[in-house]
Structures are given as structure tokens and as C-alpha cells.
């Protein structure tokens, strides 16, 4: 049993680092070299949020599971680089709307294409049953990580 746990641990650590290195390498050879992986993920969250009708800083921050102040720092940097724009609504100056610029949309499209190519390459190595099993296992892992994350950030008080 312990061997399996060690294998899972090694896989998670190695896969996380491998994926980060892949994303960094893709950015380094792309026209978006001035972006970090974190910044690209902020662009991705803004795109996904906007697609779901979410534009407010606090909505995007919640989607990324970060504080509004953490997101503000990233958004300011991305705004300065020309990827995002913030707008205060005239009727309520407290509401700040975050949207992609055309350059931000281009960066998103490039990153999205990278992800599609990555999944396509994985798909070429597996048959349909293996893809189904992998998809199920990864969905289970995602749920576990999400639950574990929420458990860490909001632990219940001991009675």
C-alpha cells in the first residue's frame, strides 16, 4: 500500500513540474514571452469568467480562488502590458469590470491552442477505454483537490 502512495506522490510532484515547464516553454517560444504562466492563467480566468457573464474583480478572484487584492496586482500588471482593461461603471464606481483587450484575446487563443494540442498528443497514445479511465480518474482528482483546498482554507473549529 505504501508503495502505491509513494508512486502517487511522485507522479503528482513530477506531473505538476512537467506541466509548468511545458507551459513555460510554450510561452518562451511564443509571441507572448512577456507573460508568466500565472499571468496567462489570469487571462484564461478572465476569458472564462467573461464567457460566463462574470466581469467584476471579486467574481474573477473567486474563480481563481485568490483574494481581490491579489488579483488586483496581477490585473494592474496585465493592464500595463496591454492584455486586460479595467473599467469602472459610471452608475457605480465601486464596480470594476475586467475584460480582455484584443491582445489578451490573442494570448488566450494561443494558450488554448497549446492545451488542445497537448490533449491531442495524449489522446494519440491511448485507446478509447484508456482515455475514458484517465478522464474519470482526473475528474476524481480534481474534485479531491478542490475539496481538499476548501478544507485547508476554511478549516472547521475543533469542538
N, C-alpha and C positions, 0 to 999 in steps of 0.2 A: 504493500500500500504506500509506504513512504517513497519508494522509487517513482511511483506514478506522480506523487505530489512534487517531487524534485523535477521530474520531466515537465510537468505543467508550469512550474515556476520558471524553469529555464526557457521554455517556449515563450511565455508571456514577456519576459525581460528581453529576449532576443528579438521577438517579433516586433515589439514596441520600438526598439532601437533601429531595426531594419526598416520599418515603415518611415520613421523620422528621417533616416538617411536617404531613403528613396525620394521623399518629398523635398528634402533639401537639395538633392542632386537635380531633381526636375526643375526646381526654381532657379538654381545656379546656371543652368544651360538655357533657360527661357528668357524672354524679354523682361520678365518681372524679377530680375535679380535683386532689386532694391527691397524686396519683401522677405520677411521672415516667415517660417511655417506658421507661427502664431498669428501673424498679420493676415496671412492667406485664410486661416480658419475664421478670423473675424469677418473678412469679406464674404466667406461662404455663409456664415451665420446671418449676416445682414441680408444677403440674397435670399436665403431660405426663409428668413423672417418676413421680408417684404413680400415674397411669394405667398405667404400665409396671411398677409394683411397686417403684419406687425412692423411698426416703424419707430416706436418710442424706444429711447435708450434703455429704459428699465425692462422692456419686453425682450430686447435683443440680449441684454445682460442675463436675464433669466434663461434664455435659450442656451447661452454659453455656460451657465452655472457660475457666473462671476458677479462681483459687485458692480454697481453702476459706475463707481469711481474708477475701477479697474478698466472697464470698457471705455470710459471717457478718455483715459490716457491713450489707449490704442486707437480710438477713433480720431483723436486730435492728430496723431502721427499719420494715420492713413489719409486724413483730410489734407494735411500738409503735402503729402506725396501725390495727391490728386485722385485717390481711389474712392473716397467717400465724401459726402456732403451732409452737413447738419443744417437743419432749418428750424427756427422757432416759429410756431404758428402765431399769426397776428392776433387771433382771438384768445390765445392762452400762451403767454411767453414761457410758462414753465414746461410746456410740452416741446420736447426736442425730437424732431423727426430725422432719422438717419437713412440715407439712400446711397446706392452705388452711383458713381459717375460712369460715363461710357468707358473710361479706362478701367474702373472697378469691374464692370460687366465683362470686359475683355479678359481681365485677370481671372475672374470666376470661371468663364468658359474654358480657359486654358487649364485650370486646375481640375475642373470637372472632366475634361477630356483625359487628363492624366489618370484620374480614378477609373474611368471607363476602360482605358487601355490596361490598367493593372488588373481589373476584374476579368477582362477578356483573356489576358495571358494565363491567369489562374484557371479559368474555365477550359482552356485548351489542354490542360494537364489532367483534368478529372472527367470521369464519365458522369452521366446524369444522377445516378444514385449517390455518388461521392459528393457531387455539388449539393444535392438535397441534404445530405448528412452534415456537410460543412455549414450550409446556411442555417440549419436548425441549431447546430452547436454554437455558432457565432451569435445567433439571436438569444440563446440561453445565456451566453457570456455577457452580452450587452445588458440584459435585464439584471443579471447578478451585479455587474459593475455599477449600474445605475442605483440599485437598491443599496449596495454597499457604500456608495458615495453619499447618499442621503442619510444613511445610518451614521457616517462619520461626521457630517456637517451639522446634524441635529440629533445628537445622542439623547436618549431618554434619561431623565434623572433617576438615580438609584433610589429605591424606596427604603 
